[in-house]
Each structure stands twice: as structure tokens, then as C-alpha cells.
């Protein structure tokens, strides 16, 4: 069905939100959101931390609304649709987020947008959207391909010859292509943590200088095998911004302004910090009392620095959809390629990526519908964009407060898209059922220690067998010819009974002759949480003085400290602490000695497979990771 002619955006915004938000904005209650995993306050005791860890698993696995799908009929009922959508947005705000910006499209070309709880209603406020920036980067590269400036399957060294001096972990790796980076299978490190966050006082010229210095760091980094496994890489997307500058011949901000923002009619969007006529909304963090955070300024502009408004995001999506008719941001063929499922490593199974939009399958009867989107976390900001390219429906939410409330943004956004889709089509989609599996997993040969992006796991024999996640044992029970888990809150006293958790399944199989397991559910494709790889522990430890805590003196460092110690099994373990939006989060990485002075983080995926160096400086232990030199206690 051809959408009706678009109406004036400003009048649409006023009619859809002004009346409902006027009295609500004054009564905003403080609270706080987080990324997908909640950072643990360091002051908590062990039992409290255990409770928060269980909550982390709960939120991570559910990734969808706690509520059943709405039973109301929204098809072509604009009044009911707008009322329910706005009520869901207000529920997110009332859960504890200081300020929200939003946008939704009902498939008729009209942009519905607004904000709740902004500090100054007279001043236009921008919100950081984090990794949703990567979609803009992908669009820029497709535009350059259309204009004959590059090809996505070109080796990136054609435009970044600095890549040729980058050390490789192994020999005879093939060249990395632009498409490899766009689809997170380049083998490049996940991050260049050294210099990732800049001082909040850094001015735009200095930010650009830091951004353009990225290629000079390649000789200090190390790459893994391309095409082996998906490993999310901000570092790679920062480098793609340099490719855009070098092939277009203009600066990255100028390119985005001229060929994306202006073309879409976006007036209040920028990769940098300053933008005439608008300012960045303040950010907040805290579990119970909000504290204003410093402005997050990052070097890797094209990986996650873009700030914008709900209205501008609506104009962006409208212009992207117009590509289908040849008068948008892309040609029709590039629009199709942007949303085409890309070939990826077999290790990630059902995970689907566009360029680089994330794609999720829905079902209406036997028909598959692939919705697209991306989330973005640049604490204290968290954003989520999700849309259906076919019906041209979309929803976008972004908040500015780091706490538990962040977990409510994505589920609410998915619910809103469901409603928008039903308004446009009269149809309700469902999550696809778990795929049929006729043969039950056999655990013989699969017991032991595994590593994944979620940490260290142990598969333990017993009746029933158990899986250890985040230090807790969960029963493995047979379900649907595979394994499920019994999750419990409050130290095992209360079983979790929730539809999406009940659908969680674990499969054990062999990948490249190595035992692995994958977790998935109705709401998460197999492989989208990464996969656990069986490891044979090498219990060698470095010299005892290296088993200590390492600190950095940089007050804006992405990584504040690293702890290197022997765990309860006698296994070498590195705990990396991240400073995000005024709170601290940590990941545990299992390591093995490669030499007396080199450790290797085990596994495949984000931050895995990377190298850690040890040395002594004036007799003091020093740890070097991701370009940062940490001093031991």
C-alpha cells in the first residue's frame, strides 16, 4: 500500500504530544537507567552483589516486555494508537528517567515526536544515541560506493595503508575488507581504550585531531583472523570514519551534515559537541539519588558520538524510507543492500546483520518479516531504534539517566513498534517458535570450563547437570530436545516464571572440532549472545608480583583498573573495570600465559582473543591492555 502524503512535521508533533505532555513534564520523578547489564556499586556486600548479578541475568535474557501483547485493535484508529503509545513512553519516563526524547512513524510519512522532562523547554536539547551512529556510518559508505569512490569489498588497506603495519596474531591472514568491518568480523580489537573518552572540556578541533589519529595507533594494536567470529568493534567503526574522509575529500562532520543531515532535513544533529541552535541535554546517574554526570566526549566519532533529537530521528527514518522510491538517502539498490542479510561466520549461527543494521525475525502465519534496528549506549545515555522497512513503521526512544530504568527502554520501544505495525497493517506479528530439534544434546565430552562474552562458565555433571553463569549454578533441564535452565531470584528461593525466560534454550554442539554451547530464546536469535567455547585450562601463572590490582592515572579512562588474580579453580583471571557515566561496571576475562610477558584473553567475541602485556618498570609491575599502561599496586 502506498503511504499517504506526508504532513507538516511540526504540526504533527504538536497535535500528538503537546496536550498529553504539558502537565506530565512538571511532575517528573527522578530515578535511573543502565546499559543491558547493570553496573554493580562497589560498596555493596557480597549478598547484595549476588542479588544484582541475578537481576543482570534476568534482564539480559528477557530483552522484551513483561506484559503480554496488547489485545486492543489499533488498525487505523489514530486516537487510540497515539494515546497508548504516549502512555508507554510516559511509563518509561516515570520508571526513573530524568528526560526522554522519542519518535514514532505509523507508515503514513508523518513524524510523531517529542520530549519529556527536558530542563529548559525554550532550548532544543540533543541526546546522544551511541552506537545507532553506526547506521549513519554505513549509509555514508553505501553513498560513496554509489558514487564510485569505493567498494565495500575493497581491502581497507587501499584507503588506510597504515593497516599494513598492524601486527597479526597468526600468519597468512587474508586482507580485511570494508564489509568485514561493517559486519563486525574484521578481527580488529573491540576498542582502543586508550583515549576513548576525552575530557568533557575538549573542543571540537581537538576531538577531530584525536579522531584522525586513530590510524597511527594501528602499529600498536594486534588483529585476529577476519571472518572467524563476530566481535563488536568500536575501533573498526572509528577507522571507517577515516575512510569516509579520505574517499570523499571532506571532513567527517561536513560529510554527515551535507549528505545525510541536510538531505533528510535534520537541523539539530551533529557528530561533534557544538551545534548552533541546540545543546546537549544534561546526563544523570545513580540508583536512588540522581547525580549530574560529566558530558561524555569520545574520540571514535563514527562509532557512537552522534547527538540528535526525536524529531530529527523521524526525519532521518522518513528520508531512509524514501530511498525505496529513489529520492531518499540511498538508491533503491543500496537501500536493499543495507537491509540484506550479510554472510557471516558460521560460529554465530542465526545472528543476522545488515550493513550494519541488526535484523530480527517476526512471523505472521508462515510469512517471515525482518524488522531492523540498533541500540546505542554511551552512558548516561541509552537509545533504541527499531523499524520495519516494508511497512515504513518505526519507533525510537532515548533517555539520559543511568540506572535500572535503562532496561525499560528497549522493551517499551518494541511494544510501540508492534502497535505502529498493527495500526498500519491491521496485523499482529509474533516471535518465531523455537526451531524443531529431533535429537537431544548429549553432554558426554561437553563437561568442563567455557568462556564467552558473558564470562566464565562450567558445565558440571549431576542429576540434573548444571551450568555456572556469573558465579551461580543453574539446573540444566531437558526441554524441546535441548536444554533449558531454571532461573531463580532471591538466592534460589523464588523461581522465575516468565514467558520469554521459559523459552530460553542452550544447545551444545561442535564448531571447527571444538565443543561449544549457544544460548537463545524466542526473543534472541541463536548466537546473538555469543557462544561459549570449551577450554583446556593451562594453570601456569605469571610471577606472583604480577597478581595484583593495576590502576590508571587518567581520570577519563574508559578502563579505570584491572585486577589480575588466580580464581578459585587456580585459573588465571583478569577483571576489567569500566567507568561509565559515573558508575563502574566489570567483566571477567579468563587468560592464559603465552610467554612470561604476554597473556591471551581466551574465547571469541567482544574483547576476547586480545593480548595483555606484562612488564616491570623500576621494579614495579605494569600491565598494558588496549593501549593503556596500568601501574600495579
C-alpha positions, 0 to 999 in steps of 0.5 A, spaced: 500 500 500 502 506 498 503 511 504 499 517 504 502 524 503 506 526 508 504 532 513 507 538 516 512 535 521 511 540 526 504 540 526 504 533 527 508 533 533 504 538 536 497 535 535 500 528 538 504 530 544 503 537 546 496 536 550 498 529 553 505 532 555 504 539 558 502 537 565 506 530 565 513 534 564 512 538 571 511 532 575 517 528 573 520 523 578 527 522 578 530 515 578 535 511 573 537 507 567 543 502 565 546 499 559 543 491 558 547 489 564 547 493 570 553 496 573 554 493 580 556 499 586 562 497 589 560 498 596 555 493 596 556 486 600 557 480 597 549 478 598 547 484 595 552 483 589 549 476 588 542 479 588 544 484 582 548 479 578 541 475 578 537 481 576 543 482 570 541 475 568 534 476 568 534 482 564 539 480 559 535 474 557 528 477 557 530 483 552 522 484 551 516 486 555 513 483 561 506 484 559 503 480 554 501 483 547 496 488 547 489 485 545 486 492 543 485 493 535 489 499 533 488 498 525 487 505 523 484 508 529 489 514 530 486 516 537 487 510 540 494 508 537 497 515 539 494 515 546 497 508 548 503 509 545 504 516 549 502 512 555 508 507 554 513 512 553 510 516 559 511 509 563 518 509 561 519 516 563 516 515 570 520 508 571 526 513 573 528 517 567 530 524 568 528 526 560 526 522 554 526 524 547 522 519 542 519 518 535 514 514 532 512 513 524 505 509 523 507 508 515 503 514 513 510 519 512 508 523 518 513 524 524 510 523 531 515 526 536 517 529 542 520 530 549 519 529 556 522 532 562 527 536 558 530 542 563 529 548 559 523 547 554 525 554 550 532 550 548 532 544 543 536 539 547 540 533 543 541 526 546 546 522 544 544 515 541 551 511 541 552 506 537 545 507 532 551 512 529 553 506 526 547 506 521 549 513 519 556 510 518 554 505 513 549 509 509 555 514 508 559 508 505 553 505 501 553 513 498 560 513 496 560 506 493 554 509 489 558 514 487 564 510 485 569 512 490 569 505 493 567 498 494 565 495 500 569 489 498 575 493 497 581 491 502 581 497 507 588 497 506 587 501 499 584 507 503 588 506 510 595 503 508 597 504 515 593 497 516 599 494 513 603 495 519 598 492 524 601 486 527 597 479 526 596 474 531 597 468 526 600 468 519 597 468 512 591 472 514 587 474 508 586 482 507 580 485 511 575 488 507 570 494 508 564 489 509 568 485 514 568 491 518 561 493 517 559 486 519 563 486 525 568 480 523 574 484 521 578 481 527 580 488 529 580 489 537 573 491 540 576 498 542 582 502 543 581 504 550 586 508 550 583 515 549 576 513 548 573 518 552 576 525 552 575 530 557 568 533 557 572 540 556 575 538 549 573 542 543 571 540 537 578 541 533 581 537 538 576 531 538 577 531 530 585 531 531 584 525 536 579 522 531 584 522 525 589 519 529 586 513 530 590 510 524 597 511 527 595 507 533 594 501 528 602 499 529 600 498 536 594 494 536 594 486 534 588 483 529 585 476 529 583 472 523 577 476 519 571 472 518 572 467 524 567 470 529 563 476 530 566 481 535 563 488 536 568 493 534 568 500 536 575 501 533 573 498 526 567 503 526 572 509 528 577 507 522 571 507 517 570 514 519 577 515 516 575 512 510 569 516 509 574 522 509 579 520 505 574 517 499 570 523 499 575 529 500 571 532 506 571 532 513 567 527 517 562 532 520 561 536 513 560 529 510 554 527 515 551 534 515 551 535 507 549 528 505 545 525 510 543 531 515 541 536 510 538 531 505 533 528 510 532 535 513 535 534 520 537 541 523 539 539 530 544 533 529 551 533 529 557 528 530 561 533 534 559 537 541 557 544 538 551 545 534 548 552 533 541 552 535 541 546 540 545 543 546 546 537 549 541 535 554 544 534 561 546 526 563 544 523 570 546 517 574 545 513 580 540 508 583 536 512 588 539 519 588 540 522 581 547 525 580 549 530 574 554 526 570 560 529 566 558 530 558 561 524 555 566 526 549 569 520 545 574 520 540 571 514 535 566 519 532 563 514 527 562 509 532 557 512 537 558 520 538 552 522 534 547 527 538 540 528 535 533 529 537 526 525 536 524 529 531 530 529 527 530 521 528 523 521 524 526 525 519 532 521 518 527 514 518 522 518 513 528 520 508 531 512 509 524 510 507 524 514 501 530 511 498 525 505 496 522 510 491 529 513 489 529 520 492 531 518 499 538 517 502 540 511 498 538 508 491 533 503 491 539 498 490 543 500 496 537 501 500 536 493 499 543 492 500 543 495 507 537 491 509 540 484 506 542 479 510 550 479 510 554 472 510 557 471 516 561 466 520 558 460 521 560 460 529 554 465 530 549 461 527 542 465 526 545 472 528 543 476 522 546 483 520 545 488 515 550 493 513 550 494 519 543 494 521 541 488 526 535 484 523 530 480 527 525 475 525 517 476 526 512 471 523 505 472 521 502 465 519 508 462 515 510 469 512 517 471 515 518 479 516 525 482 518 524 488 522 531 492 523 534 496 528 540 498 533 541 500 540 546 505 542 549 506 549 554 511 551 552 512 558 548 516 561 545 515 555 541 509 552 537 509 545 533 504 541 531 504 534 527 499 531 523 499 524 520 495 519 522 497 512 516 494 508 511 497 512 515 504 513 513 503 521 518 505 526 519 507 533 525 510 537 526 512 544 532 515 548 533 517 555 539 520 559 539 517 566 543 511 568 540 506 572 535 500 572 530 504 568 535 503 562 532 496 561 525 499 560 527 502 554 528 497 549 522 493 551 517 499 551 520 501 544 518 494 541 511 494 544 510 501 540 513 498 534 508 492 534 502 497 535 505 502 529 505 495 525 498 493 527 495 500 526 498 500 519 497 493 517 491 491 521 496 485 523 499 482 529 506 479 528 509 474 533 516 471 535 518 465 531 517 458 535 523 455 537 526 451 531 524 443 531 530 439 534 529 431 533 535 429 537 537 431 544 544 434 546 548 429 549 553 432 554 558 426 554 565 430 552 561 437 553 563 437 561 568 442 563 570 450 563 567 455 557 568 462 556 564 467 552 562 474 552 558 473 558 564 470 562 566 464 565 562 458 565 562 450 567 558 445 565 558 440 571 555 433 571 549 431 576 542 429 576 540 434 573 547 437 570 548 444 571 551 450 568 555 456 572 553 463 569 556 469 573 558 465 579 551 461 580 549 454 578 543 453 574 539 446 573 540 444 566 533 441 564 531 437 558 526 441 554 524 441 546 530 436 545 535 441 548 536 444 554 533 449 558 535 452 565 531 454 571 532 461 573 531 463 580 531 470 584 532 471 591 538 466 592 534 460 589 528 461 593 523 464 588 523 461 581 522 465 575 516 464 571 516 468 565 514 467 558 520 469 554 525 466 560 521 459 559 523 459 552 530 460 553 534 454 550 542 452 550 544 447 545 551 444 545 554 442 539 561 442 535 564 448 531 571 447 527 572 440 532 571 444 538 565 443 543 561 449 544 554 451 547 549 457 544 544 460 548 537 463 545 530 464 546 524 466 542 526 473 543 534 472 541 536 469 535 541 463 536 548 466 537 546 473 538 549 472 545 555 469 543 557 462 544 561 459 549 567 455 547 570 449 551 577 450 554 583 446 556 585 450 562 593 451 562 594 453 570 601 456 569 601 463 572 605 469 571 610 471 577 606 472 583 608 480 583 604 480 577 597 478 581 595 484 583 590 490 582 593 495 576 590 502 576 590 508 571 592 515 572 587 518 567 581 520 570 577 519 563 579 512 562 574 508 559 578 502 563 579 505 570 583 498 573 584 491 572 585 486 577 589 480 575 588 474 580 588 466 580 580 464 581 578 459 585 579 453 580 587 456 580 585 459 573 588 465 571 583 471 571 583 478 569 577 483 571 576 489 567 573 495 570 569 500 566 567 507 568 561 509 565 557 515 566 559 515 573 558 508 575 563 502 574 561 496 571 566 489 570 567 483 566 571 477 567 576 475 562 579 468 563 587 468 560 592 464 559 600 465 559 603 465 552 610 467 554 612 470 561 610 477 558 604 476 554 597 473 556 591 471 551 584 473 553 581 466 551 574 465 547 571 469 541 567 475 541 567 482 544 574 483 547 576 476 547 582 473 543 586 480 545 593 480 548 595 483 555 602 485 556 606 484 562 612 488 564 616 491 570 618 498 570 623 500 576 621 494 579 614 495 579 609 491 575 605 494 569 600 491 565 598 494 558 591 492 555 588 496 549 593 501 549 593 503 556 599 502 561 596 500 568 601 501 574 600 495 579 599 496 586 
